[in-house]
Amino acid sequence: LIGQNGLIAIFLYFFTLVIARLGSSFIRIWSQRTPGVSASLLANLTKIIILVFGILTILQAIGISITPILATLGIGGLAVALAFQDTLSNLFSGLYLIISQQVRTGDYIKLETGQEGYVIDITWRNTVVRELQNNLVLIPNSKLASAIFTNYHLPAKEVGVRVNVSVSYQSDLEQVEEVTLQVARELKTEYPQIYADFDPVIFYENFGDFSINFVVVFRANEFLDQRVAKHQFIKRLHRRYREVGIEIPYPSHNVYMPGTNHRNSKPQILSNE
C-alpha cells in the first residue's frame, strides 16, 4: 500500500503539472494581449521553473533532504554552464531582448547583413524573422543582442516618406507647392497606409541643370506602407501636374552634325531604332 508520503507525492506531482500548464497558458494569453511580447520563451521558462520547484517539493515531502541536492547542483552548476555556454548565452540574450523591448514580436527589423523582415517569435535559442518572400530567418539571440540592426517600429511605427520631385524653370513655384500639398492631403484621407496625423510638407532644395528640385515629406503608418504611399502619390501627382500644366522636365541635348548650317538647321531627335 502507498503510505501517506506517497499519496502526498502523487498529489504534489499532479498539482505541479497542473500549475505548470496553467502558468504557461497564462503567460501565453498575457503575451497575446500585450503587444510585442514573445510567448515561447517566457512560457517555457515559466513551466521549467514551476517544475523544478515542484520536484524539489516532492522530494522533500517523501523525506529526501534537498540540501545535498542543492549543494550538488551548486557544484555542478559551473560544469553545466561551461557545457551549455552557447545555449545559456542565447537564453539570457533572449530574456534581455524581451525585457529591454529592443526587439518585439511584430517589429520590422533590418540587420547589418541586409536581411530584413518581421519578428514573429523569440524562442529560448533563436529569434525568428519572416522575410517578405515568406522565408524564415533564424538568428541566435546572442548574435542579435550584439548585432547592429535597425528597428523600423521604434520609437514609433510611423515612418517618414520622402519623394524627390523636379519641375521646369518656367513653373510657378507657388502653384507647384499648392498643387503638390493638395495631392498629398487628398491621399492622406483616401488611403489607410498614409499616416493621417501628420501634415505633408514641401522643401525646395536646389536649382538643377534643367529643373528646380524639391522634396515632399509625409508619413506612412509603418515601414511597408511607405511603398504603397509613395506609389499612389507619384501616380496622382503626375496626373495632376498634367491637368494643370506643370511640366516635369527631363534632360535633352541638341546634336549638330559637321558640315551643316547650325543657325538654319533644326535639331533632330536621334533614335536607336
N, C-alpha and C positions, 0 to 999 in steps of 0.2 A: 504494500500500500504506500501511496505517496504521503509523506509527512507534511507537517504544517509549513515547513520551509519550502518544500517542493511546490505546494499549492501557491504559496506567495510568489515563488519564482516564475511559475507558469502565468500567474495573473500579471506580474510585472512585465513579462515578456510580451504578452499580447497588448498590454496597456502601452508599452513603449512603441510597438509597431503602429498602434492607432494614433498616438500623439505625433510620431514622426510623419505619418501620412497627412494628418491634419495640419501640422506645421508647414509641410511642404506645399500643401494645397492653399493655405492661407497666403504664403509668400507669392505663389503664382497669381492668385486673384488680386492681391495688392499691387503686384507689378503690372498687371493688365490695366488697372485703374490709375496707375502713376506713370505719366509719360516719361519715356527714356530709361526706364529701369529694366534690366535684364533678369528674367525669371530663372533661367537654367542654373547659373552659378549660385545664386542666393538660395534657391530651393534645395539644391543638392547639399549645399553646405549646412543648411538648417537640419536636414534629415540626418546627416552624418553626426552632427553634434548631439542631437537627441538620442540617437542610437548608442553612441559612446557612453553618455551619461546613464542610459538605461541599462547597458551591460554591466557597468560598474555597480549600479544599484542592485541588480540581480545577484551578482557575486557576493556583495556584502550581505544580502538578505539570506543567502543559503549558508552563511557562516565562513565564507572565504575572505580573508583580510585583503583589502585592496591596497594597503600601504606598500607591501613589497612589489605589487604590480606597478604602482605609480613610480616607485623608485627605479624599477627595471625600465619602464618607459622613458624615464628621465635620462637614464644612462644610455639607453639605445636610441634615444631621440637624435643624438648627434650623428650616429651612423646612418639612421634613416634619412636625415636631412641631406647628408652627403650623397647617399644613393639616389635620392629623388630630387636632386638640386634643381634640375630644369623644370620638373613638374611643380614643385613648390614655388619656384620663381614665377611660373605662369599663373599659378593660383593666386598668389598675393598681388601680382600685377593686375590680374582681372579685378580683384577687390579694390585695388587702388583706382582703376579706371571708373568703376561704378561709383565709388564714394566721392571721388573728385568731380564727377559729372563732366569730365573732359570728352568722353565718348558715351553716347546714349543710343539705345536701340531706336531706330528710325532716323538717326542723323545721316547726312550725306557727307562723306569724307573723301579726301584725295591724298594719297600717300606721296612721299617724295619720289618714289619709284614710278609714279604715273598711274598706278591703279586707283580706281575710284568707284564708289557705289554706296548703297545704303547699308548701314549696320543693322543686321536682323537678329543677332544674338551674341552674347558674351558668355562663353562656357568657362569651365574650370581650366581649360587649356588654351583655347583659341577664341579670337574674335572673328565672327562670320560676317563677311561683306558680300552683298549681292550686286554684281555689276549690272549695267544697263542691258548687256547682252544676255542677262539671266544666268550668268555663271557665278559660282560661289568661290570666293577667295578666303582661305583660312589663314589668319595671321596670328602667330603666337602672341599671347598677351604681353610677354616680356619684351618682344620686339616692338609692339605697338606703343607700349608705355615709354620707350626710349626713342621712338621714331619722330621725325619731323613730318607733320601732316596738317592739312587744312580741314577744319570742320565748318562746313557751309551753313550749319544750323546754329552756330554760336557766334556772337551773343544772342542773335535772333535768326529766325528762319528767312526773313525777308532779305533779298539780295538786290543790289543796285544793278541796273541795266544801262549801259552806255551805247548809244548809236551815233556813229560819225556820219555827218551829212555835209554835202557841198552844194552851193548854189552859185550861179553866174554873177559876175560883177554888175550886170545890169539889173539885178533883182532889188526890190525894195525890202530892206532888211527888217523894217517894222512889220511889213506884211508877212515876210517869211517867219518871223517869230510868232506872230499871232496865229497863222495857219498851222504851224508845227505844234504849238502848245494845244490848239484846239483838237487836233487829231489825237494827241496823247491823252487828253482828258476824256475824249469820247471812248477810246478803247478801255480806259480805266473803269468805266461804268458798264461796258459790254462783256468783258472777259474776266472770269474769276481768277485767272492766273496773274493778273496785274494787281498789285497792292493798292487798295483804294485810299488809304490814309496818307498818301504821300503825293504832293502836288508836283507834277513834272516841271523841270527847269531846262533852260537852254543857255549855253555859253558859247559866244563867238570866240574862236581860238586864234586864227591867223589868216593872213592873206596868202593864198596859194599861188602857184604859177598861172592857173587859169580859173580859179574859183575862190570864193570865201568859205572857209571851213568852220564848222561849229559842231558841238556835241549836244545831244539830247539825253537827259538823265531822268529815269523813272525807276520804279521798283517792281519786282516780281515777288510773289508770295513765298517761293522757295527756289532753290538752285535750278532745278529742271524747268521751272515755269518761265525762266528768262528766255529760253529758246522759242517758246510759243509766243511770248510777249514781243520779242524782237521781230519775229516772223510777221505777225499781224501788223505791227507798227510800220514796218518798211513797206508792206503792200498798200496799206491805207494811205501813207504819206505820199507814195509815188503817184497813186491815183488822184489825190487831192491837189498835188502840185500841177499835174497835167490839166486839171479842171480850171484852176485859177491862173495858169500861165506862168508858173515859176519854173525856170529852166534849171535842170540838173546837168552841169557841163561835163564834158569828157575831153581828154587831150586830143588835139588834132594837129597835123603838120602839113604844110604846103610843100610839095616837092616839085622843083623846076628842073627840067632836063636840059643838058647842054645844047646850045645851038638854037634855042627858042627865044622869042622876044618876051622877057619877063613882064614887061608892062602890059602887053596886049593879050598874053595867054591867060587863060582861066585855069585855076587849079583843078586838077582831076583827081578823083578818088581812085586810089590803087586797090586792086582786088587780088586775092590769092587764087581766084578761080582761073 
